Amino acid sequence: MLFQPNQAVVNRIWCQVLLEELHRFGVTEVCVAPGSRSTPLTLEADENPNLNLHTHFDERGLGFLALGLAKASQKPVAVVVTSGTAVANLLPAIAEAKLTGEKLVVLTADRPSELVGCGANQAIEQRGIYSSHVTASLELPSPALTTPLKWLLTSIDQVMNQQAENGSAVHINCPFPEPLYSNESKSLYQDYLEEVNRWRNHSSPYTSQILPNKTTSINVGEFAQHKGIVVVGSVTLTEAKKAKALAEKLGWPLLCDPQSGMRSPWAHYDIWLQNSEQAQALNECELVLQVGSRIVSKRLNQWIAEQVEQRDAQYHYLSPQRQRNNQSHLMQTHHVCDIEPWLEQVIDAIVPLSSSQAGWGERLTSLSTQVEELANLHLTTQSALSELGLALSVNQLPKSAQIFLGNSLFVRLVDMFSGVSDYSVFSNRGASGIDGLIATASGVIKASQQPTVVFIGDTSLLYDINSLALLSQQQTPVVVVVTNNDGGAIFDLLPVPQQQKQALYQMPHGFEFEHAAKQFKLNYVKPETLSHYQQSVNEHLLTGQGALIVEVQTPPEQASSQLKEFIQQVHAL
């Protein structure tokens, strides 16, 4: 009679080795959804004292929770799901990570190969399911004593080393034969475990790769010879401050995306760039240095393209990610390296510039000031709340708070009218989807433990309403500000067919969120004035705990009407 190993124990041994090796690559957080086929992964993650578990019943939300944890911690985060459509539900978060670089380690349980494609329950084709959206993938065989654990370790190391160099998600598919449950000890197969004893007695990965030093040579003289501009995109607040220091030393204008957490005297560029006569001075720019990716302003992206293609400006892009960030396919120098060391090197090496290069864009600051004075007319504390007034008040939040910006009309209003001054800012501006925003913010809050304000549109909140359950577990003060304009107000600014705009684009819903807050045991307030809004938000951030839903309800076309009127005023400057 053939020897029949205890499959459940062998499954657990493989998962113990897998998860321990992931920890040695920096994984400390594991996000788990319920499932039976994923039992070996779930129980071993729970048993490993070096791993912290986070749970969610919704796999789509779970993927975004992991994305938020990775975004704030800047470390790889593991995700464990069962087989079948649970695997498919992770794709939106993986697609976002591909574009923004967060490191997810996706561990999907699977049926063994003999149960795929033959009518077995909860079995779909999972091989290659994430296609090019992952940096690397590993299709494991079913755990077996005939497969050396040394092979398992070197295979894991291969994909994890690829992730260390290139970022984004990796996929490890894990087919587990039944039985999945057993009370037997792993010591049953002690000889099998002992083949990797040397690895078990150390704390480093089984194999390692020496990656090239992420610095590039810099021709400082090239910068000193030109009138330049620094554009700061989606970076950390510390990196943004370094970029600001470089711009100040060079005497160049500094244009800050709201995701940078910084403002500059050249704020509101998305507005004043629309006054081509007044903004003409900016066209003297001979070199654009963009620090970080994912610029919110379409108008700024268009200006960069015109400057490079029509006026022969040089275009330098600084990012540690190898993926191109060049939507207009311009002539570009991409410095693939860590941002802070590169900026520090240039700051140290740069010499004072001549007056023809330094300070050349200062006259544009007066235009920025005029736009700000016009905008502040909307900032009256006792009048009815508007999205424009809300955007203008962002910088009046407590400085102890961090900000998460959703992908609605509101992020564009912040970009145009307010910017963000000295706050850590998070967003999902890779694929810029409206899915998973609450879950991503929840991950950011779990990782940072900082008071947080989440700005989200009504349609976005409806999409991710399940993930409010994650906020019910928070003790850290969190305020979710939902701008409820009854559907997709962004379509008021786009040339969609007017006849179908409401029914097929805006899709008004008529819902409010008070009872959603009650469903998930969250506090709720619906302020009518800016002063009431600010009092509620600030009080909760400074003295409260857990989550507060703040619903700001405005007429559907109010923001777009105010914006169009404002642009006309800017043209008249």
Solvent accessible surface area in square Angstrom, and as a share of the most:
residue,aa,sasa,rsa
1,M,237,1.06
2,L,150,0.75
3,F,147,0.61
4,Q,135,0.60
5,P,45,0.29
6,N,39,0.20
7,Q,31,0.14
8,A,1,0.01
9,V,4,0.02
10,V,1,0.01
11,N,0,0.00
12,R,46,0.17
13,I,0,0.00
14,W,6,0.02
15,C,1,0.01
16,Q,65,0.29
17,V,2,0.01
18,L,4,0.02
19,L,2,0.01
20,E,35,0.16
21,E,0,0.00
22,L,0,0.00
23,H,48,0.21
24,R,32,0.12
25,F,40,0.17
26,G,27,0.26
27,V,1,0.00
28,T,31,0.18
29,E,26,0.12
30,V,0,0.00
31,C,0,0.00
32,V,7,0.04
33,A,1,0.01
34,P,88,0.55
35,G,36,0.35
36,S,58,0.38
37,R,8,0.03
38,S,0,0.00
39,T,10,0.06
40,P,0,0.00
41,L,0,0.00
42,T,34,0.20
43,L,75,0.37
44,E,5,0.02
45,A,0,0.00
46,D,100,0.52
47,E,104,0.47
48,N,21,0.11
49,P,127,0.80
50,N,70,0.36
51,L,14,0.07
52,N,81,0.41
53,L,57,0.28
54,H,26,0.12
55,T,80,0.46
56,H,9,0.04
57,F,116,0.48
58,D,21,0.11
59,E,27,0.12
60,R,40,0.15
61,G,0,0.00
62,L,0,0.00
63,G,1,0.01
64,F,5,0.02
65,L,0,0.00
66,A,0,0.00
67,L,0,0.00
68,G,0,0.00
69,L,3,0.01
70,A,3,0.02
71,K,27,0.11
72,A,27,0.21
73,S,39,0.25
74,Q,130,0.58
75,K,80,0.34
76,P,15,0.09
77,V,1,0.00
78,A,0,0.00
79,V,1,0.01
80,V,0,0.00
81,V,0,0.00
82,T,10,0.06
83,S,1,0.01
84,G,1,0.01
85,T,99,0.58
86,A,9,0.07
87,V,0,0.00
88,A,46,0.35
89,N,60,0.31
90,L,2,0.01
91,L,63,0.31
92,P,44,0.28
93,A,1,0.01
94,I,1,0.01
95,A,21,0.16
96,E,4,0.02
97,A,0,0.00
98,K,53,0.23
99,L,75,0.37
100,T,28,0.16
101,G,16,0.15
102,E,24,0.11
103,K,61,0.26
104,L,1,0.01
105,V,0,0.00
106,V,1,0.01
107,L,0,0.00
108,T,0,0.00
109,A,0,0.00
110,D,7,0.04
111,R,30,0.11
112,P,3,0.02
113,S,87,0.56
114,E,120,0.54
115,L,64,0.32
116,V,38,0.22
117,G,79,0.76
118,C,86,0.52
119,G,81,0.78
120,A,32,0.25
121,N,118,0.61
122,Q,78,0.35
123,A,22,0.17
124,I,56,0.29
125,E,111,0.50
126,Q,1,0.01
127,R,153,0.56
128,G,49,0.47
129,I,50,0.26
130,Y,2,0.01
131,S,79,0.51
132,S,82,0.53
133,H,67,0.30
134,V,16,0.09
135,T,29,0.17
136,A,12,0.09
137,S,68,0.44
138,L,24,0.12
139,E,61,0.27
140,L,9,0.04
141,P,56,0.35
142,S,33,0.22
143,P,5,0.03
144,A,34,0.27
145,L,47,0.24
146,T,128,0.74
147,T,28,0.16
148,P,62,0.39
149,L,0,0.00
150,K,97,0.41
151,W,97,0.34
152,L,1,0.00
153,L,0,0.00
154,T,57,0.33
155,S,16,0.10
156,I,0,0.00
157,D,1,0.01
158,Q,99,0.44
159,V,5,0.03
160,M,3,0.02
161,N,11,0.06
162,Q,63,0.28
163,Q,2,0.01
164,A,38,0.29
165,E,49,0.22
166,N,50,0.26
167,G,9,0.08
168,S,0,0.00
169,A,0,0.00
170,V,0,0.00
171,H,5,0.02
172,I,0,0.00
173,N,1,0.00
174,C,3,0.02
175,P,9,0.06
176,F,4,0.02
177,P,21,0.13
178,E,115,0.51
179,P,76,0.48
180,L,13,0.06
181,Y,136,0.52
182,S,44,0.28
183,N,163,0.84
184,E,97,0.44
185,S,67,0.43
186,K,37,0.16
187,S,70,0.45
188,L,91,0.45
189,Y,24,0.09
190,Q,70,0.31
191,D,121,0.63
192,Y,22,0.08
193,L,8,0.04
194,E,78,0.35
195,E,68,0.30
196,V,3,0.02
197,N,56,0.29
198,R,199,0.73
199,W,16,0.05
200,R,91,0.33
201,N,119,0.61
202,H,108,0.48
203,S,97,0.63
204,S,66,0.42
205,P,36,0.23
206,Y,72,0.28
207,T,53,0.31
208,S,87,0.56
209,Q,91,0.40
210,I,168,0.86
211,L,63,0.32
212,P,85,0.54
213,N,126,0.64
214,K,63,0.27
215,T,70,0.41
216,T,43,0.25
217,S,107,0.69
218,I,26,0.13
219,N,98,0.50
220,V,27,0.16
221,G,33,0.31
222,E,44,0.20
223,F,2,0.01
224,A,22,0.17
225,Q,124,0.55
226,H,37,0.16
227,K,48,0.20
228,G,0,0.00
229,I,0,0.00
230,V,0,0.00
231,V,0,0.00
232,V,1,0.00
233,G,0,0.00
234,S,48,0.31
235,V,17,0.10
236,T,50,0.29
237,L,33,0.16
238,T,75,0.43
239,E,31,0.14
240,A,1,0.01
241,K,96,0.41
242,K,58,0.25
243,A,0,0.00
244,K,63,0.27
245,A,41,0.31
246,L,0,0.00
247,A,2,0.01
248,E,115,0.52
249,K,87,0.37
250,L,0,0.00
251,G,21,0.20
252,W,4,0.01
253,P,0,0.00
254,L,6,0.03
255,L,0,0.00
256,C,13,0.08
257,D,1,0.00
258,P,0,0.00
259,Q,4,0.02
260,S,1,0.00
261,G,0,0.00
262,M,13,0.06
263,R,60,0.22
264,S,13,0.08
265,P,81,0.51
266,W,27,0.10
267,A,12,0.10
268,H,4,0.02
269,Y,3,0.01
270,D,5,0.03
271,I,0,0.00
272,W,0,0.00
273,L,22,0.11
274,Q,34,0.15
275,N,9,0.04
276,S,85,0.55
277,E,150,0.67
278,Q,72,0.32
279,A,6,0.04
280,Q,108,0.48
281,A,14,0.11
282,L,0,0.00
283,N,32,0.17
284,E,62,0.28
285,C,4,0.02
286,E,70,0.31
287,L,0,0.00
288,V,0,0.00
289,L,0,0.00
290,Q,3,0.01
291,V,0,0.00
292,G,3,0.03
293,S,21,0.14
294,R,69,0.25
295,I,17,0.09
296,V,14,0.08
297,S,3,0.02
298,K,139,0.59
299,R,83,0.30
300,L,0,0.00
301,N,31,0.16
302,Q,94,0.42
303,W,15,0.05
304,I,5,0.03
305,A,14,0.11
306,E,73,0.33
307,Q,0,0.00
308,V,13,0.07
309,E,114,0.51
310,Q,129,0.57
311,R,98,0.36
312,D,124,0.64
313,A,6,0.05
314,Q,58,0.26
315,Y,15,0.06
316,H,9,0.04
317,Y,5,0.02
318,L,0,0.00
319,S,6,0.04
320,P,44,0.28
321,Q,48,0.22
322,R,124,0.45
323,Q,64,0.29
324,R,183,0.67
325,N,34,0.17
326,N,24,0.12
327,Q,138,0.61
328,S,45,0.29
329,H,125,0.56
330,L,16,0.08
331,M,173,0.77
332,Q,49,0.22
333,T,63,0.36
334,H,47,0.21
335,H,15,0.07
336,V,42,0.24
337,C,0,0.00
338,D,64,0.33
339,I,10,0.05
340,E,54,0.24
341,P,62,0.39
342,W,4,0.02
343,L,0,0.00
344,E,69,0.31
345,Q,87,0.38
346,V,0,0.00
347,I,32,0.16
348,D,120,0.62
349,A,51,0.40
350,I,7,0.03
351,V,91,0.52
352,P,122,0.77
353,L,24,0.12
354,S,61,0.39
355,S,106,0.69
356,S,62,0.40
357,Q,32,0.14
358,A,34,0.26
359,G,25,0.24
360,W,18,0.06
361,G,0,0.00
362,E,110,0.49
363,R,140,0.51
364,L,4,0.02
365,T,35,0.20
366,S,63,0.41
367,L,6,0.03
368,S,4,0.03
369,T,70,0.41
370,Q,67,0.30
371,V,0,0.00
372,E,56,0.25
373,E,108,0.49
374,L,37,0.18
375,A,0,0.00
376,N,67,0.35
377,L,131,0.65
378,H,56,0.25
379,L,41,0.21
380,T,71,0.41
381,T,63,0.37
382,Q,131,0.58
383,S,52,0.34
384,A,84,0.65
385,L,13,0.06
386,S,11,0.07
387,E,2,0.01
388,L,3,0.02
389,G,4,0.03
390,L,0,0.00
391,A,0,0.00
392,L,17,0.09
393,S,4,0.02
394,V,1,0.01
395,N,39,0.20
396,Q,95,0.42
397,L,11,0.06
398,P,21,0.13
399,K,120,0.51
400,S,62,0.40
401,A,6,0.04
402,Q,9,0.04
403,I,0,0.00
404,F,1,0.00
405,L,0,0.00
406,G,3,0.03
407,N,12,0.06
408,S,21,0.14
409,L,6,0.03
410,F,3,0.01
411,V,1,0.01
412,R,70,0.26
413,L,2,0.01
414,V,0,0.00
415,D,7,0.04
416,M,23,0.10
417,F,2,0.01
418,S,5,0.03
419,G,9,0.09
420,V,0,0.00
421,S,36,0.24
422,D,62,0.32
423,Y,3,0.01
424,S,42,0.27
425,V,17,0.10
426,F,36,0.15
427,S,10,0.06
428,N,3,0.02
429,R,26,0.09
430,G,8,0.08
431,A,60,0.47
432,S,41,0.26
433,G,26,0.25
434,I,56,0.29
435,D,25,0.13
436,G,0,0.00
437,L,0,0.00
438,I,1,0.00
439,A,0,0.00
440,T,0,0.00
441,A,1,0.01
442,S,0,0.00
443,G,0,0.00
444,V,0,0.00
445,I,0,0.00
446,K,44,0.19
447,A,38,0.29
448,S,31,0.20
449,Q,107,0.47
450,Q,83,0.37
451,P,25,0.16
452,T,1,0.00
453,V,0,0.00
454,V,1,0.01
455,F,2,0.01
456,I,1,0.00
457,G,5,0.05
458,D,3,0.02
459,T,53,0.31
460,S,3,0.02
461,L,1,0.00
462,L,56,0.28
463,Y,112,0.43
464,D,0,0.00
465,I,49,0.25
466,N,65,0.33
467,S,0,0.00
468,L,2,0.01
469,A,14,0.11
470,L,0,0.00
471,L,2,0.01
472,S,55,0.36
473,Q,104,0.46
474,Q,12,0.05
475,Q,120,0.53
476,T,15,0.09
477,P,22,0.14
478,V,0,0.00
479,V,0,0.00
480,V,0,0.00
481,V,0,0.00
482,V,0,0.00
483,T,2,0.01
484,N,2,0.01
485,N,9,0.05
486,D,44,0.23
487,G,4,0.04
488,G,14,0.14
489,A,8,0.06
490,I,33,0.17
491,F,55,0.23
492,D,14,0.07
493,L,54,0.27
494,L,72,0.36
495,P,136,0.86
496,V,19,0.11
497,P,72,0.45
498,Q,133,0.59
499,Q,168,0.75
500,Q,70,0.31
501,K,24,0.10
502,Q,115,0.51
503,A,74,0.58
504,L,108,0.54
505,Y,76,0.29
506,Q,17,0.08
507,M,123,0.55
508,P,60,0.38
509,H,38,0.17
510,G,65,0.62
511,F,116,0.48
512,E,92,0.41
513,F,2,0.01
514,E,67,0.30
515,H,135,0.60
516,A,16,0.12
517,A,0,0.00
518,K,121,0.51
519,Q,125,0.56
520,F,35,0.14
521,K,180,0.76
522,L,17,0.09
523,N,85,0.44
524,Y,52,0.20
525,V,31,0.18
526,K,63,0.27
527,P,5,0.03
528,E,116,0.52
529,T,32,0.18
530,L,5,0.03
531,S,37,0.24
532,H,73,0.33
533,Y,5,0.02
534,Q,32,0.14
535,Q,116,0.52
536,S,19,0.12
537,V,1,0.00
538,N,44,0.22
539,E,103,0.46
540,H,19,0.09
541,L,6,0.03
542,L,112,0.56
543,T,112,0.65
544,G,27,0.26
545,Q,122,0.54
546,G,11,0.11
547,A,5,0.04
548,L,15,0.07
549,I,1,0.01
550,V,0,0.00
551,E,0,0.00
552,V,1,0.00
553,Q,80,0.36
554,T,9,0.05
555,P,77,0.48
556,P,68,0.43
557,E,89,0.40
558,Q,46,0.20
559,A,5,0.04
560,S,6,0.04
561,S,63,0.41
562,Q,38,0.17
563,L,11,0.05
564,K,110,0.46
565,E,97,0.44
566,F,1,0.00
567,I,27,0.13
568,Q,128,0.57
569,Q,72,0.32
570,V,0,0.00
571,H,102,0.46
572,A,87,0.67
573,L,61,0.31
